[in-house]
Amino acid sequence: MYDNSKQRSAVLPLVLSTVGSVLVGMVVRRLREDRAAARGEDAGRGGRRTGRARPARRNTRGPVL
């Protein structure tokens, strides 16, 4: 029978890479917010841009059943 105790677990590298990705995303978002504030843009955390790229789609046929 094959001894499975010699195999390394892949859980720790997965957790570490996920946490690392989240931290990098937080740092990048913070840098973007700081740069926008330095430029004088008013849209802060959760703010929206003034102009929309495309208008919202309207469902003209009603709900799909």
C-alpha positions, 0 to 999 in steps of 0.5 A: 500500500502507498504511504501518503504521509510522505506527500506534502500538503498543497494547502499552505502554499495556496493560502499564502498565495491567496493572502499575498494577492489580497495584500497586493490588491489592497496596497495597489488600491490604496496607492490609487486612492492616494494619487487620486486625492493628490490630484484633487479628484473627489471620488473617494472610497466607493466613489463613482465616476461622473460619466458612465461609459455605457448607459445601463441596459434596460430589459424591455422584454420583461422577466425571463421565465 
